């Protein structure tokens, strides 16, 4: 009885954390089976665990090549894990639960609300159906558009499978591919690059932004503050990325191939894919140091809260910028578009920022000890920092370190991917055991501390 009571007393964040962990272990167990590998042999547990973590956390970093190591069955399991991880592990089971016309308990609604990272106090199930509808619609359109290119290249069966796999992987910002070299083979194919880019942006914008935009005319209301910040920051980062990569790689002869038109589309793709997508059309090993810094900045910020993307999040970054702007103009509150952002949200953004930095610094220190850097004369610490930010941002881009990771390195990177997808704050809050204590509202005397 006590055990049951303890289970029921789990907080929503603890359910989310344990749910993701359970799915990762289940996925790893299936991927270990001989039927999941192309050679019919059992996959090592650590590689299966790493792949399952990367799929559920929609990252794309792999220790084995997806196209060469996994069978069609194994690739299907990876695709299913990507879909579940992208939409949120609570979405699909509750969706079928509602279709069966079963009443959804309040505790389940609370978990769903926490999974979507929203403070909305009602309408969770309506939001759920909207999420599933938007996700499947965009992925279906993406599959059809990719089929125009892949079916003529690979035939109907393989072409449709490749179209489905990459449409889901792109929308969920997962970065898994079946080509072995991501999209390097399509770097001179604007159609594929632009379809994948649109899918990445669509998934990275967030379900609430899409719902807000699509219902704006019907409900006759203006966009919410969340959507306004998300769209502005997203558009600004895409523009900065395009201009930045054009400048930093303009004279990099080892980086570009093809005509000026192909360079233009690859520059757009370079700006889009660090939004936690993980696809690449050009080898990052040849990128300049300035280009790598810009890529790491974009990977750190990531996509929008409530989306398939990871990272620090555009809205969180936007809140910090708004607070900084307000401070410079002598305002004590963070104000934007005739709205005041809650002080609690601002404080949460600052806490998350420093937690992100702390995790990145500690992880980099650990990997700098456990991993060896090839070509030390050409590569420095950025070789490791790039991988760390890519993992915690659930991006999936790599400079080649992931396939060479030691056992300790694989565990560290897997933990980073888990923290990035579930949420640093969510995981840490789930580890806190709440005690039933009456909160005493005491305000202590204020005192000044010299800053700066």
Kinemage of the C-alpha trace (Angstrom):
@kinemage 1
@onewidth
@group {chain A} dominant
@subgroup {mainchain}
@vectorlist {calphas} color= white
{ca unk a 1} P 0.000 0.000 0.000
{ca unk a 2} L 2.860 2.320 0.871
{ca unk a 3} L 4.599 1.569 -2.402
{ca unk a 4} L 1.461 2.351 -4.385
{ca unk a 5} L 0.945 5.572 -2.476
{ca unk a 6} L 4.566 6.567 -3.136
{ca unk a 7} L 4.178 5.904 -6.862
{ca unk a 8} L 0.991 7.933 -7.058
{ca unk a 9} L 2.689 10.795 -5.231
{ca unk a 10} L 5.212 11.246 -8.038
{ca unk a 11} L 5.293 14.829 -9.275
{ca unk a 12} L 4.692 15.544 -13.011
{ca unk a 13} L 8.386 16.244 -13.606
{ca unk a 14} L 9.287 12.913 -11.984
{ca unk a 15} L 6.802 11.100 -14.214
{ca unk a 16} L 8.276 12.786 -17.303
{ca unk a 17} L 11.865 11.972 -16.330
{ca unk a 18} L 11.100 8.358 -15.432
{ca unk a 19} L 8.940 7.989 -18.555
{ca unk a 20} L 11.762 9.055 -20.865
{ca unk a 21} L 14.189 6.774 -19.006
{ca unk a 22} L 11.809 3.833 -19.344
{ca unk a 23} L 11.375 4.394 -23.089
{ca unk a 24} L 15.146 4.668 -23.564
{ca unk a 25} L 15.745 1.352 -21.777
{ca unk a 26} L 12.929 -0.328 -23.725
{ca unk a 27} L 14.278 1.008 -27.009
{ca unk a 28} L 17.813 -0.091 -26.144
{ca unk a 29} L 16.568 -3.598 -25.290
{ca unk a 30} L 14.851 -3.928 -28.694
{ca unk a 31} L 17.833 -2.496 -30.586
{ca unk a 32} L 20.092 -5.060 -28.917
{ca unk a 33} L 18.157 -7.905 -30.570
{ca unk a 34} L 19.833 -9.613 -33.577
{ca unk a 35} L 16.819 -8.739 -35.757
{ca unk a 36} L 17.590 -5.034 -35.286
{ca unk a 37} L 21.075 -5.206 -36.805
{ca unk a 38} L 21.883 -5.691 -40.475
{ca unk a 39} L 24.449 -8.462 -39.787
{ca unk a 40} L 22.038 -10.419 -37.574
{ca unk a 41} L 24.272 -10.154 -34.503
{ca unk a 42} L 23.460 -8.683 -31.114
{ca unk a 43} L 24.457 -5.034 -30.716
{ca unk a 44} L 26.495 -4.043 -27.688
{ca unk a 45} L 24.372 -2.603 -24.893
{ca unk a 46} L 26.210 0.722 -24.725
{ca unk a 47} L 25.797 1.359 -28.471
{ca unk a 48} L 22.117 0.354 -28.339
{ca unk a 49} L 21.569 2.555 -25.276
{ca unk a 50} L 23.343 5.493 -26.923
{ca unk a 51} L 21.265 5.140 -30.111
{ca unk a 52} L 17.985 4.819 -28.184
{ca unk a 53} L 18.874 7.878 -26.116
{ca unk a 54} L 19.774 9.849 -29.227
{ca unk a 55} L 16.487 8.834 -30.914
{ca unk a 56} L 14.186 9.535 -27.948
{ca unk a 57} L 16.031 12.807 -27.301
{ca unk a 58} L 15.810 13.621 -31.051
{ca unk a 59} L 19.520 14.394 -31.260
{ca unk a 60} L 21.059 12.360 -34.086
{ca unk a 61} L 24.496 11.653 -32.628
{ca unk a 62} L 25.400 8.012 -33.280
{ca unk a 63} L 28.246 5.682 -32.396
{ca unk a 64} L 27.320 3.385 -35.314
{ca unk a 65} L 26.183 4.340 -38.823
{ca unk a 66} L 22.379 4.128 -39.035
{ca unk a 67} L 22.277 3.033 -42.676
{ca unk a 68} L 25.017 0.401 -42.344
{ca unk a 69} L 24.491 -1.074 -38.881
{ca unk a 70} L 20.713 -1.237 -38.422
{ca unk a 71} L 18.275 -3.390 -40.383
{ca unk a 72} L 14.955 -2.040 -41.671
{ca unk a 73} L 13.386 -3.298 -38.431
{ca unk a 74} L 16.018 -1.497 -36.362
{ca unk a 75} L 15.568 1.674 -38.416
{ca unk a 76} L 11.789 1.429 -37.871
{ca unk a 77} L 12.310 1.220 -34.100
{ca unk a 78} L 14.573 4.287 -34.285
{ca unk a 79} L 11.917 6.128 -36.317
{ca unk a 80} L 9.227 5.234 -33.754
{ca unk a 81} L 11.459 6.442 -30.912
{ca unk a 82} L 12.084 9.698 -32.799
{ca unk a 83} L 8.344 10.292 -33.246
{ca unk a 84} L 7.585 9.567 -29.592
{ca unk a 85} L 10.483 11.709 -28.413
{ca unk a 86} L 9.588 14.555 -30.750
{ca unk a 87} L 5.922 14.737 -29.818
{ca unk a 88} L 6.525 14.002 -26.139
{ca unk a 89} L 6.204 10.560 -24.590
{ca unk a 90} L 2.784 11.385 -23.086
{ca unk a 91} L 1.216 12.532 -26.365
{ca unk a 92} L 0.693 9.296 -28.295
{ca unk a 93} L -0.647 7.076 -25.450
{ca unk a 94} L -3.032 9.799 -24.235
{ca unk a 95} L -4.150 10.389 -27.837
{ca unk a 96} L -5.299 6.762 -28.159
{ca unk a 97} L -6.641 6.886 -24.597
{ca unk a 98} L -8.940 9.740 -25.615
{ca unk a 99} L -9.961 8.001 -28.846
{ca unk a 100} L -11.184 5.106 -26.705
{ca unk a 101} L -13.391 7.685 -24.923
{ca unk a 102} L -11.786 7.095 -21.554
{ca unk a 103} L -11.795 9.949 -19.056
{ca unk a 104} L -8.377 11.522 -18.535
{ca unk a 105} L -7.564 12.050 -14.872
{ca unk a 106} L -6.453 15.420 -13.485
{ca unk a 107} L -3.027 13.996 -12.578
{ca unk a 108} L -2.555 12.894 -16.199
{ca unk a 109} L -3.523 16.352 -17.422
{ca unk a 110} L -0.928 17.865 -15.072
{ca unk a 111} L 1.760 15.605 -16.519
{ca unk a 112} L 0.694 16.536 -20.042
{ca unk a 113} L 0.817 20.237 -19.127
{ca unk a 114} L 4.342 19.834 -17.755
{ca unk a 115} L 5.405 17.816 -20.815
{ca unk a 116} L 4.273 20.656 -23.099
{ca unk a 117} L 5.956 23.168 -20.780
{ca unk a 118} L 2.858 25.317 -20.491
{ca unk a 119} L 1.099 27.035 -17.602
{ca unk a 120} L -2.284 26.795 -19.297
{ca unk a 121} L -4.809 25.583 -16.727
{ca unk a 122} L -7.328 24.005 -19.110
{ca unk a 123} L -7.766 22.609 -22.602
{ca unk a 124} L -4.791 20.203 -22.468
{ca unk a 125} L -6.597 17.527 -24.480
{ca unk a 126} L -7.613 20.062 -27.137
{ca unk a 127} L -3.984 21.140 -27.383
{ca unk a 128} L -2.976 17.474 -27.614
{ca unk a 129} L -5.193 16.833 -30.648
{ca unk a 130} L -3.945 20.041 -32.225
{ca unk a 131} L -0.322 18.927 -31.701
{ca unk a 132} L -0.909 15.517 -33.296
{ca unk a 133} L -2.860 17.013 -36.205
{ca unk a 134} L -0.237 19.665 -36.952
{ca unk a 135} L 2.668 17.223 -36.606
{ca unk a 136} L 1.252 14.502 -38.836
{ca unk a 137} L 0.044 16.999 -41.437
{ca unk a 138} L 3.427 18.700 -41.814
{ca unk a 139} L 5.289 15.385 -41.825
{ca unk a 140} L 2.906 14.017 -44.477
{ca unk a 141} L 3.430 17.054 -46.706
{ca unk a 142} L 7.193 16.777 -46.201
{ca unk a 143} L 7.150 13.094 -47.128
{ca unk a 144} L 5.297 13.815 -50.395
{ca unk a 145} L 7.694 16.628 -51.322
{ca unk a 146} L 10.766 14.479 -50.613
{ca unk a 147} L 9.241 11.607 -52.588
{ca unk a 148} L 9.442 13.736 -55.734
{ca unk a 149} L 13.224 13.431 -55.452
{ca unk a 150} L 13.808 10.119 -53.652
{ca unk a 151} L 11.378 7.884 -55.600
{ca unk a 152} L 13.038 8.566 -58.992
{ca unk a 153} L 16.446 7.992 -57.363
{ca unk a 154} L 15.741 4.856 -55.305
{ca unk a 155} L 12.496 3.365 -56.647
{ca unk a 156} L 9.047 3.284 -55.052
{ca unk a 157} L 9.703 1.089 -52.023
{ca unk a 158} L 13.042 2.482 -50.910
{ca unk a 159} L 12.155 5.988 -52.082
{ca unk a 160} L 8.963 6.189 -50.011
{ca unk a 161} L 10.733 4.717 -46.961
{ca unk a 162} L 13.535 7.270 -47.269
{ca unk a 163} L 10.969 10.049 -47.724
{ca unk a 164} L 9.038 9.014 -44.592
{ca unk a 165} L 12.152 8.514 -42.468
{ca unk a 166} L 13.744 11.851 -43.343
{ca unk a 167} L 10.462 13.789 -43.136
{ca unk a 168} L 9.895 12.547 -39.570
{ca unk a 169} L 13.557 12.970 -38.631
{ca unk a 170} L 13.588 16.531 -40.014
{ca unk a 171} L 10.330 17.690 -38.416
{ca unk a 172} L 11.319 16.177 -35.063
{ca unk a 173} L 14.738 17.855 -35.405
{ca unk a 174} L 16.374 14.459 -34.919
{ca unk a 175} L 19.086 14.485 -37.576
{ca unk a 176} L 19.119 10.710 -38.203
{ca unk a 177} L 19.723 9.847 -41.858
{ca unk a 178} L 19.890 6.726 -44.044
{ca unk a 179} L 22.573 7.975 -46.430
{ca unk a 180} L 25.602 7.516 -44.172
{ca unk a 181} L 26.932 11.029 -44.784
{ca unk a 182} L 23.802 13.014 -43.876
{ca unk a 183} L 22.964 15.282 -46.845
{ca unk a 184} L 26.473 15.765 -48.260
{ca unk a 185} L 25.360 13.892 -51.376
{ca unk a 186} L 22.578 16.452 -51.862
{ca unk a 187} L 24.600 19.628 -51.273
{ca unk a 188} L 23.960 20.633 -54.888
{ca unk a 189} L 20.255 19.771 -54.714
{ca unk a 190} L 18.295 22.895 -53.609
{ca unk a 191} L 14.968 20.995 -53.581
{ca unk a 192} L 16.029 18.506 -50.891
{ca unk a 193} L 17.873 21.145 -48.857
{ca unk a 194} L 14.889 23.529 -48.826
{ca unk a 195} L 12.276 20.843 -48.025
{ca unk a 196} L 14.406 19.585 -45.127
{ca unk a 197} L 14.991 23.191 -43.978
{ca unk a 198} L 11.251 23.958 -43.957
{ca unk a 199} L 10.537 20.785 -41.969
{ca unk a 200} L 13.236 21.690 -39.438
{ca unk a 201} L 11.880 25.217 -38.983
{ca unk a 202} L 8.307 23.909 -38.734
{ca unk a 203} L 9.209 21.490 -35.963
{ca unk a 204} L 11.467 23.987 -34.209
{ca unk a 205} L 8.834 26.734 -34.048
{ca unk a 206} L 6.716 24.812 -31.575
{ca unk a 207} L 3.179 23.470 -31.551
{ca unk a 208} L 1.776 26.419 -29.601
{ca unk a 209} L 3.119 28.906 -32.134
{ca unk a 210} L 1.551 26.933 -34.988
{ca unk a 211} L -1.749 26.646 -33.093
{ca unk a 212} L -1.637 30.369 -32.339
{ca unk a 213} L -0.949 31.335 -35.953
{ca unk a 214} L -3.540 28.971 -37.473
{ca unk a 215} L -6.344 30.014 -35.102
{ca unk a 216} L -5.569 33.739 -35.057
{ca unk a 217} L -8.115 34.661 -37.750
{ca unk a 218} L -10.792 32.314 -36.425
{ca unk a 219} L -10.510 33.474 -32.814
{ca unk a 220} L -9.861 37.081 -33.870
{ca unk a 221} L -7.077 37.599 -31.375
{ca unk a 222} L -3.537 38.788 -31.720
{ca unk a 223} L -0.564 36.496 -31.334
{ca unk a 224} L 0.419 35.637 -27.779
{ca unk a 225} L 3.593 37.114 -26.332
{ca unk a 226} L 5.190 33.653 -26.485
{ca unk a 227} L 4.519 33.376 -30.227
{ca unk a 228} L 5.681 36.925 -30.939
{ca unk a 229} L 8.997 36.368 -29.161
{ca unk a 230} L 9.468 32.945 -30.769
{ca unk a 231} L 8.851 34.216 -34.307
{ca unk a 232} L 11.013 37.323 -33.883
{ca unk a 233} L 13.980 35.498 -32.358
{ca unk a 234} L 13.708 32.657 -34.894
{ca unk a 235} L 13.642 35.037 -37.853
{ca unk a 236} L 16.504 37.119 -36.448
{ca unk a 237} L 18.702 34.073 -35.806
{ca unk a 238} L 18.080 32.696 -39.292
{ca unk a 239} L 19.016 36.049 -40.845
{ca unk a 240} L 22.129 36.418 -38.655
{ca unk a 241} L 23.140 32.837 -39.502
{ca unk a 242} L 22.836 33.366 -43.259
{ca unk a 243} L 24.794 36.639 -43.227
{ca unk a 244} L 27.296 35.302 -40.695
{ca unk a 245} L 28.141 32.106 -42.597
{ca unk a 246} L 28.370 33.976 -45.880
{ca unk a 247} L 30.972 36.297 -44.320
{ca unk a 248} L 32.955 33.744 -42.291
{ca unk a 249} L 33.175 31.144 -45.081
{ca unk a 250} L 33.335 33.480 -48.100
{ca unk a 251} L 37.021 32.817 -48.794
{ca unk a 252} L 37.047 29.217 -47.500
{ca unk a 253} L 37.889 27.278 -50.673
{ca unk a 254} L 37.972 23.959 -48.764
{ca unk a 255} L 34.376 24.431 -47.627
{ca unk a 256} L 32.345 25.266 -50.725
{ca unk a 257} L 31.632 23.283 -53.862
{ca unk a 258} L 29.327 23.988 -56.772
{ca unk a 259} L 28.033 27.236 -58.200
{ca unk a 260} L 27.068 30.469 -56.437
{ca unk a 261} L 23.425 29.284 -56.430
{ca unk a 262} L 24.391 26.093 -54.613
{ca unk a 263} L 26.487 28.107 -52.169
{ca unk a 264} L 23.449 30.307 -51.435
{ca unk a 265} L 21.178 27.356 -50.593
{ca unk a 266} L 23.885 25.655 -48.532
{ca unk a 267} L 24.364 28.900 -46.582
{ca unk a 268} L 20.644 28.919 -45.745
{ca unk a 269} L 20.893 25.268 -44.710
{ca unk a 270} L 23.891 26.072 -42.504
{ca unk a 271} L 21.783 28.660 -40.695
{ca unk a 272} L 18.790 26.339 -40.267
{ca unk a 273} L 20.330 23.018 -39.226
{ca unk a 274} L 22.030 24.167 -35.953
{ca unk a 275} L 18.464 24.698 -34.679
{ca unk a 276} L 18.879 21.228 -33.087
{ca unk a 277} L 18.366 19.392 -36.406
{ca unk a 278} L 21.716 17.656 -36.918
{ca unk a 279} L 21.680 17.326 -40.708
{ca unk a 280} L 24.672 18.678 -42.597
{ca unk a 281} L 25.451 19.155 -46.271
{ca unk a 282} L 29.052 20.330 -45.805
{ca unk a 283} L 31.819 18.913 -43.601
{ca unk a 284} L 32.169 20.983 -40.414
{ca unk a 285} L 35.758 19.807 -40.104
{ca unk a 286} L 36.620 22.279 -42.900
{ca unk a 287} L 34.756 25.223 -41.370
{ca unk a 288} L 36.629 28.290 -40.101
{ca unk a 289} L 36.913 28.991 -36.358
{ca unk a 290} L 34.535 31.937 -36.692
{ca unk a 291} L 32.006 29.713 -38.456
{ca unk a 292} L 32.312 27.087 -35.728
{ca unk a 293} L 31.696 29.723 -33.043
{ca unk a 294} L 28.571 30.922 -34.865
{ca unk a 295} L 27.369 27.315 -35.221
{ca unk a 296} L 27.892 26.657 -31.500
{ca unk a 297} L 25.976 29.831 -30.618
{ca unk a 298} L 23.026 28.759 -32.785
{ca unk a 299} L 23.170 25.235 -31.334
{ca unk a 300} L 23.190 26.631 -27.798
{ca unk a 301} L 20.036 28.707 -28.381
{ca unk a 302} L 18.224 25.976 -30.300
{ca unk a 303} L 14.501 26.007 -31.074
{ca unk a 304} L 11.333 27.169 -29.355
{ca unk a 305} L 9.847 25.947 -26.071
{ca unk a 306} L 7.052 23.436 -26.604
{ca unk a 307} L 8.552 22.172 -29.872
{ca unk a 308} L 10.464 19.132 -31.086
{ca unk a 309} L 13.697 21.120 -30.779
{ca unk a 310} L 16.104 21.302 -27.859
{ca unk a 311} L 18.654 23.849 -26.713
{ca unk a 312} L 18.380 26.848 -24.419
{ca unk a 313} L 15.281 27.845 -26.439
{ca unk a 314} L 14.529 30.974 -28.469
{ca unk a 315} L 11.867 32.248 -26.061
{ca unk a 316} L 14.169 31.854 -23.059
{ca unk a 317} L 16.912 33.697 -24.923
{ca unk a 318} L 14.387 36.350 -25.942
{ca unk a 319} L 13.315 36.893 -22.324
{ca unk a 320} L 16.948 37.505 -21.332
{ca unk a 321} L 17.377 40.018 -24.165
{ca unk a 322} L 14.166 41.805 -23.175
{ca unk a 323} L 15.301 41.968 -19.541
{ca unk a 324} L 18.685 43.344 -20.588
{ca unk a 325} L 17.031 45.937 -22.847
{ca unk a 326} L 14.646 46.993 -20.063
{ca unk a 327} L 17.531 47.293 -17.596
{ca unk a 328} L 19.507 49.520 -19.964
{ca unk a 329} L 16.458 51.777 -20.252
{ca unk a 330} L 16.076 52.107 -16.497
{ca unk a 331} L 13.076 49.783 -16.110
{ca unk a 332} L 12.861 47.356 -13.225
{ca unk a 333} L 10.470 45.046 -15.115
{ca unk a 334} L 10.942 43.110 -18.364
{ca unk a 335} L 8.471 44.721 -20.782
{ca unk a 336} L 7.773 43.908 -24.426
{ca unk a 337} L 4.938 44.911 -26.777
{ca unk a 338} L 2.874 46.497 -23.990
{ca unk a 339} L 3.167 43.367 -21.864
{ca unk a 340} L 5.127 42.673 -18.678
{ca unk a 341} L 6.881 39.326 -18.418
{ca unk a 342} L 6.488 37.621 -15.063
{ca unk a 343} L 9.498 38.031 -12.779
{ca unk a 344} L 9.297 34.294 -12.116
{ca unk a 345} L 9.840 33.595 -15.822
{ca unk a 346} L 12.810 35.993 -15.931
{ca unk a 347} L 14.399 34.352 -12.877
{ca unk a 348} L 13.822 30.908 -14.376
{ca unk a 349} L 15.538 32.022 -17.597
{ca unk a 350} L 18.627 33.239 -15.679
{ca unk a 351} L 18.787 30.030 -13.619
{ca unk a 352} L 18.503 27.905 -16.770
{ca unk a 353} L 21.224 29.929 -18.489
{ca unk a 354} L 23.752 29.364 -15.715
{ca unk a 355} L 22.775 25.700 -15.334
{ca unk a 356} L 23.352 25.218 -19.073
{ca unk a 357} L 26.771 26.861 -18.838
{ca unk a 358} L 27.693 24.813 -15.768
{ca unk a 359} L 26.753 21.512 -17.422
{ca unk a 360} L 28.678 22.443 -20.590
{ca unk a 361} L 31.823 23.437 -18.662
{ca unk a 362} L 31.805 20.347 -16.414
{ca unk a 363} L 31.128 17.990 -19.340
{ca unk a 364} L 33.882 19.583 -21.418
{ca unk a 365} L 36.349 19.128 -18.560
{ca unk a 366} L 35.424 15.448 -18.205
{ca unk a 367} L 35.645 14.703 -21.932
{ca unk a 368} L 38.937 16.595 -22.247
{ca unk a 369} L 40.368 14.052 -19.804
{ca unk a 370} L 38.718 10.866 -21.114
{ca unk a 371} L 38.910 11.532 -24.874
{ca unk a 372} L 41.865 12.036 -27.196
{ca unk a 373} L 41.901 14.784 -29.824
{ca unk a 374} L 43.163 13.688 -33.266
{ca unk a 375} L 45.246 16.123 -35.302
{ca unk a 376} L 46.049 18.272 -32.257
{ca unk a 377} L 47.860 20.738 -34.492
{ca unk a 378} L 44.601 21.462 -36.362
{ca unk a 379} L 42.032 21.009 -33.605
{ca unk a 380} L 41.833 22.410 -30.124
{ca unk a 381} L 39.272 22.416 -27.340
{ca unk a 382} L 36.523 23.386 -29.811
{ca unk a 383} L 36.562 19.744 -31.002
{ca unk a 384} L 35.086 18.715 -27.633
{ca unk a 385} L 33.037 21.852 -26.889
{ca unk a 386} L 31.295 21.493 -30.264
{ca unk a 387} L 30.222 17.932 -29.385
{ca unk a 388} L 29.092 18.893 -25.867
{ca unk a 389} L 26.880 21.773 -27.064
{ca unk a 390} L 25.565 19.599 -29.888
{ca unk a 391} L 24.556 16.927 -27.364
{ca unk a 392} L 22.907 19.130 -24.723
{ca unk a 393} L 21.231 21.154 -27.482
{ca unk a 394} L 19.975 17.845 -28.986
{ca unk a 395} L 21.433 18.999 -32.305
{ca unk a 396} L 23.378 16.001 -33.556
{ca unk a 397} L 26.078 17.829 -35.511
{ca unk a 398} L 29.556 16.413 -35.021
{ca unk a 399} L 33.134 17.065 -35.963
{ca unk a 400} L 33.867 13.352 -35.721
{ca unk a 401} L 34.240 12.806 -31.966
{ca unk a 402} L 31.090 10.740 -31.278
{ca unk a 403} L 32.087 7.568 -33.215
{ca unk a 404} L 35.453 7.633 -31.396
{ca unk a 405} L 34.062 8.114 -27.861
{ca unk a 406} L 35.292 5.961 -25.010
{ca unk a 407} L 32.810 4.140 -22.768
{ca unk a 408} L 32.863 7.014 -20.282
{ca unk a 409} L 32.489 9.510 -23.132
{ca unk a 410} L 29.422 7.691 -24.463
{ca unk a 411} L 27.789 7.805 -21.025
{ca unk a 412} L 28.563 11.517 -20.590
{ca unk a 413} L 27.197 12.430 -24.031
{ca unk a 414} L 24.096 10.244 -23.477
{ca unk a 415} L 23.407 12.088 -20.201
{ca unk a 416} L 23.828 15.412 -22.008
{ca unk a 417} L 21.301 14.390 -24.664
{ca unk a 418} L 18.858 13.303 -21.946
{ca unk a 419} L 19.253 16.593 -20.078
{ca unk a 420} L 18.801 18.551 -23.297
{ca unk a 421} L 15.563 16.828 -24.334
{ca unk a 422} L 13.818 16.326 -20.999
{ca unk a 423} L 15.043 19.694 -19.739
{ca unk a 424} L 17.800 20.565 -17.302
{ca unk a 425} L 15.362 22.095 -14.830
{ca unk a 426} L 12.897 19.207 -15.209
{ca unk a 427} L 15.546 16.595 -14.431
{ca unk a 428} L 16.935 18.498 -11.446
{ca unk a 429} L 13.446 19.203 -10.081
{ca unk a 430} L 12.592 15.505 -10.416
{ca unk a 431} L 15.551 14.653 -8.170
{ca unk a 432} L 14.270 16.914 -5.402
{ca unk a 433} L 12.211 15.037 -2.830
{ca unk a 434} L 9.472 17.337 -1.646
{ca unk a 435} L 8.722 17.303 2.043
{ca unk a 436} L 5.324 18.166 3.406
{ca unk a 437} L 6.219 21.351 5.176
{ca unk a 438} L 4.043 24.372 5.663
{ca unk a 439} L 5.528 27.309 3.800
{ca unk a 440} L 6.181 30.220 6.109
{ca unk a 441} L 6.062 33.535 4.278
{ca unk a 442} L 8.949 35.437 5.787
{ca unk a 443} L 10.668 38.353 4.133
{ca unk a 444} L 14.114 39.053 5.508
{ca unk a 445} L 15.642 42.555 5.603
{ca unk a 446} L 17.138 43.743 2.332
{ca unk a 447} L 20.808 44.565 1.897
{ca unk a 448} L 22.815 45.849 -1.048
{ca unk a 449} L 25.487 43.773 -2.766
{ca unk a 450} L 27.935 45.523 -5.110
{ca unk a 451} L 27.489 44.221 -8.675
{ca unk a 452} L 29.981 44.682 -11.541
